[in-house]
């Protein structure tokens, strides 16, 4: 047996007392507790139901394992997943990983914050403030039973994380309808508020794209035995390293990003970049062929770790089966720059197939499909140039080709969609089921 939240949505009246108590108890500048509003307008034949959720303090906490700075820890007495603000680098990776939208980014402090289960009070025998403030008894805190786990919502995401929350009296005869609330106090957060939008990912796009090209230049040496231009290479590598800091809320704490190398894919990616830069830079500057072999190996490994960062967070396979992955893109760039026709055609066909696959289930949006079409055109036209000329491409064709690869990387971030309860609820209720 363990303790956790027990919620009965039939008793919740959306008074927001739970949220207010949480904020007042902890002095939050953010709203740790989300209240999802079902049928806010009280339409006929549809029940008015609210769902109050915060951090579920999962037994298998992906925020803890994924965090590169080792910000999260487990209170052995209460089981709460605690957060140390002084260690946070503001990378928002925990937001990608948490399917319950629990971590919130504090724009003033530039760090993450979340429910701490009022852990200090629990050790002194007090219950979490949100549960004691609930006037109807909809939200309680107490002992969780095994039977109530099976009685929860069928759609509740990632039960394998073993979240410390149970739902009671959930069955309804009439399907529910969700109407998002956005009154400034607490609401269903938009993607832009969760740190997942292309503009917010601009530094990551540049970092991963420039890193991919730099590795491709290293790999090209083994086909033509010509060292990469050192100024071009160092510009790519230096820009990639410098721009990566702009994704962090706390740039001067970036040294903490290697604190969780044993568990965090992001921490391993950062360590591999440092290793790759430390090997490749002197290899190119000093023209050391033997060291360049090590640079190629560490570079390819580095690209695999970049891709693993997103695969770890994405339980919808939008990152696993995508043409914008850095590893496959680097192989395509190498084959293109060296006009190796058969590998280029093979990898191009894979990329085109993955491009069409990524359209599966997507809504018809004009800009989205224009980018898809443009991406394919900018792959096909340079490819035809290689086939017809049977020689290495000139600078104009190279720029056209790399523009297509950049678009592909941008599309990767547009398509990247980590599992989140807001999306799960919306999609489930569209099917008119509960």
C-alpha angles and dihedrals in degrees: 000000000000137000127252146131120310115197132190110188092192088071099043113106098178093247089144092221089134092056095044092050091049093051094045094046094052103026092236123183088198133054108250093182123068121204113201113204120215115196096350091176092056096235116193119270092013119098120237103235133165129198120205117199137167132154110334094203091227122211087228099040111192090187088063098045094042099047109106093202098052090239096151128070138172122245102224092205101048102020090233120151101232128201128216108207092191090066099045117114094189096239092142092219090132088060090057092049102044111085091194097061091236104142113076126196114233105213092197098051093030090224138101124263132182145162111302094190088246082276097179090056093048091057088054093050098261123128124234111284094238093059096045092049095053105109097197100044092244091130118045136163120218149099115339120217127210093236094059091059091067091044094062130103112299090219097050103127127245101358087172087077085067098227116205096239134096132190125217132197093010101151117111130179094209119058116248128241124207121217110180117234120214109174098140095253102077131334148144101300119234121231090255089060091051094057096252111120133109096243090053089050095052094109090050091049092053093043095051095040096050091043090052092051092048091054090047090054090052091049092049089066091072091058102043103016091228117131116234114257101269095219093050091046095046091047090054094045095043094047091049092052095044097046092050090072091064091070091063124089090207107037096175090059092056090112087073091064091089094054097100104041093140094062112011119083089201092054090050091049091054093048091049091051091053090049093046093049091047092054102035100046097059091039091058097037095048096034095236109167095190092051089047088064089058089047091054093050094047090043095056090045089050091054091050089053091050089056092045091059090066097036089056091056099039116079092169095068093236089128098038095057102037132121091219095071111128097229097056090039091055091052090051092049091051093051091046097049090050096040093234095164104194097050090043093053092045095051092041091056090050091050094048090049091051090047091058091042090056089060089067110120093359122137118242104261118168098220092044093053092042089057091048092050093045091049092055093045091052089053098044099046097052088043091056089050091057093046094049098041097034090207139096112291123253123240095268093055090045091055091049091049095047090048087060091050090050090052088049090054091049089051088052090061092044091052095041103107117170115203110271130174093228091062092040093054093046094049094044095051090049085067088056093235134120 
